[in-house]
Amino acid sequence: MEKARIVIVGAGISGLSCARHLMNQGVNLRILEKSSRPGGRCSSHKSHDDFYDHGAQYFTARTPLFKKLTEILKINNQVEELTHAIKQLSDDGSLHDLPDAHRYVGIPNMEAVPNALSVNLPIDYSTKVEAIKYAKKVWKINISRPNGRHDIIIADTLIFAIPADQMLRFDVPDCFKETLQHFKMDPCWAVMLGFKTALETSVSALRLNESEYQPLSWVMKKPDYSSGSIGERWVIHAGPRWSRSNLEMDSKQVISILFDKFSDIIDTKNFCSSGSKLWRYASGGRSHQFRYLADLSQSIIACGDWANGGRIEGAWTSGIAAAEHFLTEFKC
Ligand SMILES: Cc1cc2nc3c(=O)[nH]c(=O)nc-3n(C[C@H](O)[C@H](O)[C@H](O)COP(=O)(O)OP(=O)(O)OC[C@H]3O[C@@H](n4cnc5c(N)ncnc54)[C@H](O)[C@@H]3O)c2cc1C
């Protein structure tokens, strides 16, 4: 049995920002991450020599603190402003520019953002939290590792930085359950397509209304930072309604259906490589803005994009707010 002062579950953007803020204040902590890399939904898929951002496509920076971080990442050549014009394809087939905003992408891919945030953080990768129990003023955390080994970690404080739906599986306080049950996160099927040569289109990124262009909700040509072998890489997202109705669909069929619709909009006959990823908990929580949940009596905090309007900036800000709450209310 191992001991830790604070355990953070999840090394996505919210878990990383929370951890970094606490570490900067000298707090001793440990992060448990079930995947082998940081980033969660802000990650990239490697196919041969080519990377595809199959989760978050870009991020915006609107709040002063997050703008400051973005500036640092820019100076370090870890992010760059997205130069693509993003268009909305209206139901009548006309194209409109989305309102102007500063949008950023990771260099060479979106994984650059979590990679930068995770430097020197104590993260146990490939470590899945299976169950938690609060008793005698400590958290008992059951974990599993890839070799099938199960362990227990004891912590004074537990900080969850995972999607709301996933948190409901755990024995969290009733006051958390009451709030979390209102968050239904939407799934998203993402398809990655490689083309030998550049497609003949002036479109780089397109938002679509799922009900009109079913199943598509988003298509984007990936910025050309990769040194891979392919002429052009595109990512396509299916909308939440279609994704939810087809959770169990075979990957090849998903690729075929999404490509058919894609080629109706952007003239192309063949792709040379393809892949797909189902995000079961892609997005949600946009209308709720309380930033985090906390229960001092059981020393537990929950943060994540779902608590702060969704998206990368919301996740990052939620993690910082959760850390601040710990520093002001929990730390003794
Ligand atoms: C398809 C798609 C497109 C998107 N597009 C954009 C976009 O263009 N712009 C934008 O700003 N945002 C976008 N987003 C949203 C953005 O990716 C998220 O808001 C943000 O990454 C969420 O970060 P998070 O830390 O809250 O959660 P997550 O990224 O989900 O991180 C949670 C982490 O916890 C880990 N974990 C979960 N359960 C356990 C467990 N039991 N034990 C250990 N570890 C666990 C997971 O592996 C994961 O690493 C998109 C998301 C998706 C899926």
PDBQT file of the ligand as one rigid body, heavy atoms in Angstrom, charges set to zero:
ROOT
HETATM    1  C1  LIG A 401     -13.757  15.026 -31.061  1.00  0.00    +0.000 C 
HETATM    2  C2  LIG A 401     -13.476  16.180 -30.157  1.00  0.00    +0.000 A 
HETATM    3  C3  LIG A 401     -13.277  17.461 -30.691  1.00  0.00    +0.000 A 
HETATM    4  C4  LIG A 401     -13.005  18.549 -29.849  1.00  0.00    +0.000 A 
HETATM    5  N1  LIG A 401     -12.735  19.769 -30.396  1.00  0.00    +0.000 NA
HETATM    6  C5  LIG A 401     -12.335  20.792 -29.600  1.00  0.00    +0.000 A 
HETATM    7  C6  LIG A 401     -11.883  22.006 -30.159  1.00  0.00    +0.000 A 
HETATM    8  O1  LIG A 401     -11.801  22.159 -31.378  1.00  0.00    +0.000 OA
HETATM    9  N2  LIG A 401     -11.521  23.002 -29.310  1.00  0.00    +0.000 N 
HETATM   10  C7  LIG A 401     -11.548  22.848 -27.936  1.00  0.00    +0.000 A 
HETATM   11  O2  LIG A 401     -11.186  23.783 -27.221  1.00  0.00    +0.000 OA
HETATM   12  N3  LIG A 401     -11.970  21.685 -27.391  1.00  0.00    +0.000 NA
HETATM   13  C8  LIG A 401     -12.348  20.659 -28.180  1.00  0.00    +0.000 A 
HETATM   14  N4  LIG A 401     -12.722  19.468 -27.643  1.00  0.00    +0.000 N 
HETATM   15  C9  LIG A 401     -12.877  19.365 -26.194  1.00  0.00    +0.000 C 
HETATM   16  C10 LIG A 401     -11.524  19.252 -25.466  1.00  0.00    +0.000 C 
HETATM   17  O3  LIG A 401     -10.786  18.203 -26.015  1.00  0.00    +0.000 OA
HETATM   18  C11 LIG A 401     -11.854  18.991 -24.001  1.00  0.00    +0.000 C 
HETATM   19  O4  LIG A 401     -12.669  20.054 -23.520  1.00  0.00    +0.000 OA
HETATM   20  C12 LIG A 401     -10.613  18.910 -23.087  1.00  0.00    +0.000 C 
HETATM   21  O5  LIG A 401      -9.552  18.251 -23.712  1.00  0.00    +0.000 OA
HETATM   22  C13 LIG A 401     -11.066  18.194 -21.816  1.00  0.00    +0.000 C 
HETATM   23  O6  LIG A 401     -10.007  18.076 -20.897  1.00  0.00    +0.000 OA
HETATM   24  P1  LIG A 401     -10.270  17.386 -19.488  1.00  0.00    +0.000 P 
HETATM   25  O7  LIG A 401      -8.995  17.365 -18.748  1.00  0.00    +0.000 OA
HETATM   26  O8  LIG A 401     -11.426  18.054 -18.823  1.00  0.00    +0.000 OA
HETATM   27  O9  LIG A 401     -10.773  15.889 -19.793  1.00  0.00    +0.000 OA
HETATM   28  P2  LIG A 401     -10.090  14.717 -20.600  1.00  0.00    +0.000 P 
HETATM   29  O10 LIG A 401      -9.312  15.225 -21.745  1.00  0.00    +0.000 OA
HETATM   30  O11 LIG A 401     -11.187  13.747 -20.899  1.00  0.00    +0.000 OA
HETATM   31  O12 LIG A 401      -9.055  14.077 -19.567  1.00  0.00    +0.000 OA
HETATM   32  C14 LIG A 401      -9.427  13.067 -18.655  1.00  0.00    +0.000 C 
HETATM   33  C15 LIG A 401      -8.245  12.131 -18.462  1.00  0.00    +0.000 C 
HETATM   34  O13 LIG A 401      -8.573  11.213 -17.427  1.00  0.00    +0.000 OA
HETATM   35  C16 LIG A 401      -8.145   9.910 -17.795  1.00  0.00    +0.000 C 
HETATM   36  N5  LIG A 401      -8.995   8.968 -17.066  1.00  0.00    +0.000 N 
HETATM   37  C17 LIG A 401     -10.343   8.780 -17.192  1.00  0.00    +0.000 A 
HETATM   38  N6  LIG A 401     -10.772   7.832 -16.334  1.00  0.00    +0.000 NA
HETATM   39  C18 LIG A 401      -9.680   7.419 -15.647  1.00  0.00    +0.000 A 
HETATM   40  C19 LIG A 401      -9.489   6.435 -14.621  1.00  0.00    +0.000 A 
HETATM   41  N7  LIG A 401     -10.494   5.688 -14.140  1.00  0.00    +0.000 N 
HETATM   42  N8  LIG A 401      -8.230   6.264 -14.131  1.00  0.00    +0.000 NA
HETATM   43  C20 LIG A 401      -7.186   7.013 -14.599  1.00  0.00    +0.000 A 
HETATM   44  N9  LIG A 401      -7.319   7.939 -15.600  1.00  0.00    +0.000 NA
HETATM   45  C21 LIG A 401      -8.557   8.136 -16.093  1.00  0.00    +0.000 A 
HETATM   46  C22 LIG A 401      -8.350   9.880 -19.310  1.00  0.00    +0.000 C 
HETATM   47  O14 LIG A 401      -7.539   8.882 -19.917  1.00  0.00    +0.000 OA
HETATM   48  C23 LIG A 401      -7.941  11.298 -19.704  1.00  0.00    +0.000 C 
HETATM   49  O15 LIG A 401      -6.571  11.390 -20.006  1.00  0.00    +0.000 OA
HETATM   50  C24 LIG A 401     -12.970  18.358 -28.456  1.00  0.00    +0.000 A 
HETATM   51  C25 LIG A 401     -13.152  17.069 -27.912  1.00  0.00    +0.000 A 
HETATM   52  C26 LIG A 401     -13.389  15.989 -28.763  1.00  0.00    +0.000 A 
HETATM   53  C27 LIG A 401     -13.523  14.615 -28.189  1.00  0.00    +0.000 C 
ENDROOT
TORSDOF 0
